[in-house]
Structures are given as C-alpha cells and as structure tokens.
Amino acid sequence: MKKSRYRSLFTVHTHVDPKTGAARKSAVYTGSYYRIVSTGAERSALLKRFTPSIALSVGIFLAYGFMDLPSTRYYLTLPFYVLMLPALFYWALSAVRIIRLPEVFTQVQRDRSLQTCTQSAYIFAALCGLFAAGMVVLLATGGAGNLWPYETLWAVAMLAAGALGVYAAKQAKTLQNQTQPIP
C-alpha cells in the first residue's frame, strides 16, 4: 500500500495518557466516506455472481499445479503460472473485503476492496492469456509430444479462468461505480 497516497486523508493528534503521563499519537481519518448506492439485494446479487468465479479460478489453478505435463516445466508458461498466485491471492482477499464492507466506508477501504479486486482480476486474466499464448507456442513447436490433447485442454481451461477474471473485474467495477461520497 502506498502510504504517502493516503497521508492527506489522516491527521495526527497527540494526547497525554492520564495514567502514565506519556504523550501518545493517534491517526484520525478526515477523508471522505462512501456508500454503495444500490440496495442490499442488488449488492448481494453482484457478489453472488463474481464470488464463484474466484472459486472456479482457484480450482483450475490448483488442478493444473498437480499435473505432470511438459508445460509445467516450459519457460514460456511457468513464469506466468507462478505469477498468477499473487494475483489470485489479492483477488480473493479483496473479494472477502468487499463482502465484509460496512454500509459506510472510507476511501482506504474502497481502494483496498473494490479497486484491488478489479485490478488483480484483470492482472490474473492477462496472465492467463499469456500462459495460453505460451501453450500455443509449446504446441506449435511440438514440445508437448503425444500429450498435446491434455495441453490443449489446460490452455482452454486457463483461458476460461481468465474469462472468469474479466467477468469478476467487470462486476467489481460495477460495484465501484455505484459508490458515491457521503456529503
């Protein structure tokens, strides 16, 4: 998190602890507060639509990790597969934060939930596309050998996971567009 970006949203207050007499500093939020304009039913419907996409993407990611295929050791697919893990982690973490978002929330909470969900889902989708492109190169060069049907299946599965990422990012973006500052 870039703390300097949020520095203007907080003011530091110093107060004296009456028991010890020591000066204590505390940060007080002074920025804008937000709320989601949609009703609770619309919000839960959006969450129900994009939360399963995370579960399916995690399932595809983990299932591929247990495979012993030539692409699991290929230099054009392995880096993208490894980089999918942090994107998937932040995507899932931000989805949990969206679910736990209170009725009225701060800009920091908005950025850490809605904005992070959108960004990490798009990054995951891009990595899935690059992974599938690496698989196409592997298949075109004949590196898959007689396992090419399985490699093709996993390339399609990763493209499907990427499509789920794009879908979830659009749903999170819809929720983000429904937020408005409280006057």
FITORMAR-907149 format. One record per residue (C-alpha): residue number from 0; residue in one letter; x, y, z. Coordinates in steps of 0.25 Angstrom, whole numbers, plus 5000, padded with zeros to 4 digits. Each point is the difference from the previous one (the first is absolute). Example, Ala and Ser with C-alpha at 12.3 -4.5 7.8 and 13.67 -1.06 7.14 Angstrom:
{rec 0 'A' {5049 4982 5031}} {rec 1 'S' {5006 5014 4998}} 
END
This chain:
{rec 0 'M' {5000 5000 5000}} {rec 1 'K' {5005 5014 4997}} {rec 2 'K' {4999 5007 5013}} {rec 3 'S' {5004 5013 4994}} {rec 4 'R' {4988 5000 4991}} {rec 5 'Y' {4991 4999 5013}} {rec 6 'R' {5008 5009 5009}} {rec 7 'S' {4991 5012 4996}} {rec 8 'L' {4988 4992 5005}} {rec 9 'F' {5004 5000 5014}} {rec 10 'T' {5005 5010 5011}} {rec 11 'V' {5008 4996 5012}} {rec 12 'H' {4995 5004 5013}} {rec 13 'T' {5009 5000 5013}} {rec 14 'H' {4994 4998 5013}} {rec 15 'V' {5005 4997 5014}} {rec 16 'D' {4997 4986 5007}} {rec 17 'P' {4994 5004 5013}} {rec 18 'K' {5006 4987 5007}} {rec 19 'T' {5014 5001 4995}} {rec 20 'G' {5002 5014 4996}} {rec 21 'A' {5006 4996 4987}} {rec 22 'A' {4996 5007 4987}} {rec 23 'R' {4993 4991 4990}} {rec 24 'K' {4998 5003 4986}} {rec 25 'S' {4988 4994 4992}} {rec 26 'A' {4995 5002 4986}} {rec 27 'V' {4986 5005 4997}} {rec 28 'Y' {4994 4998 4987}} {rec 29 'T' {4995 5013 4994}} {rec 30 'G' {4997 4996 4985}} {rec 31 'S' {4987 4997 4993}} {rec 32 'Y' {4991 4989 5004}} {rec 33 'Y' {4993 4992 4989}} {rec 34 'R' {4988 4991 4999}} {rec 35 'I' {4995 4991 4989}} {rec 36 'V' {4987 5005 4994}} {rec 37 'S' {4994 4987 4996}} {rec 38 'T' {4991 4993 5009}} {rec 39 'G' {5005 4988 5009}} {rec 40 'A' {4993 4990 4990}} {rec 41 'E' {5007 5006 4988}} {rec 42 'R' {5013 5000 5007}} {rec 43 'S' {4999 4985 5005}} {rec 44 'A' {4995 4996 4986}} {rec 45 'L' {5013 5006 4994}} {rec 46 'L' {5009 4993 5011}} {rec 47 'K' {4993 4987 4997}} {rec 48 'R' {5003 5002 4985}} {rec 49 'F' {5015 5002 5002}} {rec 50 'T' {5004 4992 5012}} {rec 51 'P' {4998 4987 4993}} {rec 52 'S' {5009 5004 4989}} {rec 53 'I' {5011 5001 5011}} {rec 54 'A' {4998 4986 5005}} {rec 55 'L' {5000 4995 4985}} {rec 56 'S' {5013 5007 4997}} {rec 57 'V' {5006 4995 5013}} {rec 58 'G' {4996 4986 4996}} {rec 59 'I' {5006 5001 4986}} {rec 60 'F' {5013 5006 5005}} {rec 61 'L' {5001 4989 5011}} {rec 62 'A' {4996 4989 4991}} {rec 63 'Y' {5011 5004 4990}} {rec 64 'G' {5010 5000 5011}} {rec 65 'F' {4998 4985 5002}} {rec 66 'M' {5003 4997 4985}} {rec 67 'D' {5012 4994 4995}} {rec 68 'L' {5000 5005 4986}} {rec 69 'P' {5012 5006 4991}} {rec 70 'S' {4993 5014 5002}} {rec 71 'T' {5003 5000 5015}} {rec 72 'R' {5015 5001 4997}} {rec 73 'Y' {4999 5008 4988}} {rec 74 'Y' {5007 5014 5001}} {rec 75 'L' {4988 5007 4992}} {rec 76 'T' {4989 4995 5010}} {rec 77 'L' {5007 4998 5013}} {rec 78 'P' {5002 5015 5004}} {rec 79 'F' {4986 5004 4997}} {rec 80 'Y' {4995 4988 5008}} {rec 81 'V' {5008 5004 5012}} {rec 82 'L' {4996 5015 4998}} {rec 83 'M' {4986 4996 5000}} {rec 84 'L' {5001 4996 5015}} {rec 85 'P' {5001 5014 5006}} {rec 86 'A' {4990 5006 4990}} {rec 87 'L' {4990 4989 5004}} {rec 88 'F' {5003 5002 5015}} {rec 89 'Y' {4997 5015 5000}} {rec 90 'W' {4988 4998 4991}} {rec 91 'A' {4994 4990 5011}} {rec 92 'L' {5005 5009 5011}} {rec 93 'S' {4993 5012 4994}} {rec 94 'A' {4987 4992 4998}} {rec 95 'V' {5000 4997 5015}} {rec 96 'R' {5002 5014 5003}} {rec 97 'I' {4988 5004 4990}} {rec 98 'I' {4991 4990 5007}} {rec 99 'R' {5004 5006 5014}} {rec 100 'L' {4999 5014 4995}} {rec 101 'P' {4991 5008 5010}} {rec 102 'E' {4989 5009 4996}} {rec 103 'V' {5008 5013 5001}} {rec 104 'F' {5015 4998 4997}} {rec 105 'T' {5013 5008 4998}} {rec 106 'Q' {5008 5003 4987}} {rec 107 'V' {5011 4990 5005}} {rec 108 'Q' {4989 4989 5002}} {rec 109 'R' {4995 5003 4986}} {rec 110 'D' {5014 5000 4994}} {rec 111 'R' {5004 4987 5007}} {rec 112 'S' {4987 4993 4996}} {rec 113 'L' {4993 5004 4988}} {rec 114 'Q' {5012 5006 4992}} {rec 115 'T' {5009 4989 5004}} {rec 116 'C' {4990 4989 4996}} {rec 117 'T' {4999 5007 4986}} {rec 118 'Q' {5015 5001 4998}} {rec 119 'S' {5004 4987 5005}} {rec 120 'A' {4989 4993 4992}} {rec 121 'Y' {5005 5007 4987}} {rec 122 'I' {5014 4996 5003}} {rec 123 'F' {4996 4986 5002}} {rec 124 'A' {4993 5000 4987}} {rec 125 'A' {5012 5006 4993}} {rec 126 'L' {5009 4989 5006}} {rec 127 'C' {4990 4989 4996}} {rec 128 'G' {5001 5005 4986}} {rec 129 'L' {5015 5001 5000}} {rec 130 'F' {5000 4986 5005}} {rec 131 'A' {4991 4995 4989}} {rec 132 'A' {5009 5007 4990}} {rec 133 'G' {5012 4992 5005}} {rec 134 'M' {4992 4988 4999}} {rec 135 'V' {4997 5003 4985}} {rec 136 'V' {5015 5002 4998}} {rec 137 'L' {5003 4986 5007}} {rec 138 'L' {4989 4993 4992}} {rec 139 'A' {5005 5007 4987}} {rec 140 'T' {5014 4996 5002}} {rec 141 'G' {4996 4985 5003}} {rec 142 'G' {5006 5001 5015}} {rec 143 'A' {4987 4993 5005}} {rec 144 'G' {5002 4987 4992}} {rec 145 'N' {4989 4991 5002}} {rec 146 'L' {4994 5007 5012}} {rec 147 'W' {4995 5011 4991}} {rec 148 'P' {4985 4998 5002}} {rec 149 'Y' {5002 5002 5015}} {rec 150 'E' {5009 5012 4998}} {rec 151 'T' {4989 5006 4991}} {rec 152 'L' {4989 4997 5011}} {rec 153 'W' {5009 5007 5010}} {rec 154 'A' {5002 5012 4991}} {rec 155 'V' {4985 5001 4998}} {rec 156 'A' {4998 4999 5015}} {rec 157 'M' {5009 5011 5003}} {rec 158 'L' {4993 5009 4989}} {rec 159 'A' {4987 4997 5007}} {rec 160 'A' {5006 5004 5014}} {rec 161 'G' {5005 5013 4993}} {rec 162 'A' {4986 5002 4995}} {rec 163 'L' {4995 4998 5014}} {rec 164 'G' {5010 5010 5005}} {rec 165 'V' {4995 5010 4989}} {rec 166 'Y' {4985 4998 5004}} {rec 167 'A' {5003 5001 5015}} {rec 168 'A' {5008 5013 4997}} {rec 169 'K' {4988 5006 4993}} {rec 170 'Q' {4991 4996 5011}} {rec 171 'A' {5009 5007 5010}} {rec 172 'K' {5001 5012 4991}} {rec 173 'T' {4985 5001 5000}} {rec 174 'L' {5000 5000 5015}} {rec 175 'Q' {5011 5010 5000}} {rec 176 'N' {4992 5009 4991}} {rec 177 'Q' {4988 4999 5010}} {rec 178 'T' {5008 5006 5011}} {rec 179 'Q' {4998 5015 5003}} {rec 180 'P' {5006 5009 5010}} {rec 181 'I' {4991 5004 5012}} {rec 182 'P' {4999 5015 5001}} 
END
